[in-house]
């Protein structure tokens, strides 16, 4: 059974009592982190779940159904990057794709045992933020093209399209071996795009 703030909860009464006791602390942020690099042999094997503090009492080997949403999205969309890069002839050294979601389970239990929940908690999944970091010496336009293709067309992200979301792309340039007096440090370009408004910005 789930453990919330160190307490095992299973029945409606236990769950709603815990929600009343902890209030807005029940609104929590999950992260599912996908990592791929050139040494990876299985493009679907690089995802791990980062639980919020409220849920750390749960067994690491157990991923609950509502948590699987984040893991599946990160794995499905993240694995699209090396697949599309190969298709378009773009070399990637490394990809990190993070699905960060604000989750509030009170919506599902609103009205049970008199529980009141915030209006925006009705769907439980309050918002998503997709953060991509790619390490590559490829043209920025090619990397942006792959990023947008994944974010706009991935099948699992499409199933979650009703959840308000934003996305961000960070481009890291590989370090290089230069003369001794040159510091071989990666450089970074950051592209920010808010999916809900369609606005795009670029910083270096």
N, C-alpha and C positions, 0 to 999 in steps of 0.2 A: 504494500500500500504506500501511497505517497507520504513523504515526510516534509512538513512545513515548519520552518523555524524550530527544528528539533522534535516536533510532535508528529507521531503517526496519525494520519486522518484518513477515514474511509467512508463513514456514513455521512448523510446530508447534514445531520445535526453537528457532527464533529467538524465538518468542513466550514459550515456557516458560522459556527462559534469561533473558529480560528480566524476567519475573515473579519469578524467584528472586533476581535481582540487586537489584531494587527493593523487593521485599517488600510491606509494607502500604502503601507509597506508591502502589501500583497501584490501591488503593481511592480513587476520585476522585468529585468532586461536579460534576455538570453543571447548568447553568441554561438554560432556554429562556424568553425574556421576550417577552410579547405586549403591545403597546400600541395602544390605540384612543382617538381623541378625536373631537370633533364635526367636525373638518375631514377625517377619514378618508373615503376614497372606496371602498376595498376592505377589508371587515372581515377578510379572511384574509391581508392583506399585511404585518401589523405584527409578525411574530415573528422573533427572531434568537437564535442559539445562542451561549452563553457557555461556552467549553471550559475544562476544568481545566488547570492548569499542565503536567501530564504530556502533554497533547495539543496544545499550542500550535504544534508544528512541522508540523501538518497544514495543507494548503491551505484557506483560508477558504471557498472556493467548493464544496468537497467536504464533504458531510454523510453520514457512514457510516450503515449501516442501524441500528445500535444507538443512534445519536444521533438519528435520525429519530423515534424513539419520543417523545423529549422535545419536539421541535419540533412534531410532529403533535398531541400532547396540549395544548400551550400554544395552538396556533392553533385547534384545534377547540373547546376549552372556552372560551378567551378570547373567541372570536367569538360565543359564546352570550350574553354579557352585553349587548351592544347590541341583539341580536335580541330577547331576552326583555324588556329594558327598554322597547323600542318596543311590544311586545305588551301589557305591563302598564301602559303609559302613564306610565312613570317616566323622568324626564330624567336623563341622565348627561352629564357634561362630559368625563370621561376614565376609562379603565380600564387598569390594568396588572395582568396576570396572569402569575405566574412559577411555572413548574414546576421545582422543585429536586430532583434525584435523586442518591442515592448509588449509584454503579455500581462493581461489582467483577468484572472479566471472568475472574478466576482460576477461578471455578466451572465454566465451560465446558471448561476444559482440565485439570481435576483428574484425576489418574491417567495422563495422557499424559506420557511421559518421566519418570515418577515424581513429577510435581508434586503437592504437597499444597496444598489450599486451605482457608480457613476454612469451617466448616459453613454459615454464613449467606450465603456467596458462591455457593451452589449455583445460585440462579436468576439471578445476575448483578445484577439490579435489587434492591438491598437495601432502599431506602425512598424514598418520595416526600413532598415537602412542597409544598403548593399555597398560594401567597400572593397574595391579591387586594387591590388598592388601588383604590377607586373615589372619584372626585371628583364630588360631587352634593349638591344641597340637598334631595333627596327624603327622605321619612320613613325612619328607620332600619329599621323593620319591613319596608318595601318592599325595601330593599337587601339585608337579610338573606334575605328570601324568594328573591330572584333568585340570590344567592350559593349558598344551599342547593340550589336547583333545578339549578344548573350542576354543583355538586360531586357531587350524588347521582344525577343523571340523564344527564349528558353521555355520549354513546355511547363515545367513546374512553377517557374515564376509567373507564367501566364495564369496558372490555376489560383495564384495568390493575388491576382491583380486588383481585387477589391479592397485590399489593405493599403492604406496610404503609405507611400514609400518615397525614399530619395536614394540616389546612388552617387558614388564618387570613384574616380579613377586616379590612381597615382602611378606615375611612370618613374622607375628607377633605372638609371643608366649603369651598366656594369663598370666595375673598377677596371683599370688597365695598368699595365706595367710600364711606367714611364721612367725618365732619367731619375737619378737619386734625389735631385732637388725638387722633384714634382711629387706632390702627395696624390696617391692613387685612390681617390675617394669617389664614390658614386655621386652622380648629380640626380636631381629629381624634378620632374614636371608634374604638376597636379591639375587635373581637369575635374571640375565639379559640375554636376548637372542635377537639377531637381526635376525628377520625373513628373511630379504633379503639375508643375508650372511650365515645364519645357525650357526653362532658362539655362543657359550654359555659360560657364566662366572658365578662364584658364589663368593659372598663376605659375610662376617659375621660381 
